[in-house]
Amino acid sequence: MTSRYDDGMAVRREVLGDAHVDRATDAITDLTRDFQELITEYAWGSIWTRPGLDRRSRSMITLTALIARGHHEELAMHLRAALRNGLTRDEITEVLLQSAIYCGVPDANTAFRIANGVFAEIDAAQ
């Protein structure tokens, strides 16, 4: 039987990609060690592993929450994750449009700017 941490790390790697997770784990310090363990066990091992929602749905919810809270660095990361989880760019556009109504036009405007940047980076890397 695997631990919640191991399950969380597996999902974290699947959703965010090995390169991102490797950067995060390589940057662990004595100060951040407990926090990294917490998010791996709790967010990834307890929530993202639940069977009640698929990863596409979890990504849509996460994007909306990050837009609403103005967490731009996390938004860029989760836009990449949403694509990895099977959302299309058109579906992401719909999430951003929906967020304009419920989160606010300025927040959605920033989200569109960030999404344009993320998509341009992805396109340039191909």
Protein Blocks (a to p, Z undefined) as FASTA:
>chain_A
ZZfklmmmmmmmmmnopklmmmmmmmpcfklmmmmmmmmmmmmmmmmmpmkbcfklmmmm
mmmmmmmnopaklmmmmmmmmmmnopafklmmmmmmmmmmmnojklmmmmmmmmmmmmmm
mmmmZZ
